[in-house]
């Protein structure tokens, strides 16, 4: 492969990555920070227990609430909004333990919502997935890629885990009943030592 072709390929890969990571990249760029080293994966490359939490088309809010046996609440770290578009830098926390269960960013097209639902989204007190469920708003999920990423200072502080810890996550889109995207989401999960030990123990060969 020629160097010019390699350069074009690298540029295309970078553009694709930034497109998927747009909500997160917006806030990193605002702080003058480079994104950490995201490695994009297929669903089958995501290890358990993270695969069961990420590789599906369901909303993450109820999925994580069921996994952690707790309601979740939203902590908005930063936001940027114009008339019809909202970007948020967020942490989802367990209401039972106050621990972070997801970190990431989301971009929401507000013109898809009306009345009380839009008001609740703008207030930022409740996760989008919970609002969609409460108001029975028809939608579907479309994960566009999965990834691993070593935590930098930002991710480490958000998830309360050491820098360099490898995390797994996904870039997801939410679609309305006409198939139009109304939200782009980057979702990063904390490392779960307890779950990883359980997966290892039940998968050891020779165990009865």
Secondary structure, DSSP 4 states (H G I P E B T S, - for coil): --HHHHHHHHHHHHHHHHHHTHHHHHHHHHTT------EEE-GGGSPTTHHHHHSSSS-HHHHHHHHHTS-EEEEEEEEEE-SSEEEEEEEEEETTT--EEEEEEEEEEGGG--HHHHHHHHHTSS-HHHHHHHTT---EEEEEEEEEEE--HHHHHHHT--TT-EEEEEEEEEE-TTS-EEEEEEEEPPP-HHHHHHHHHHH-TT--
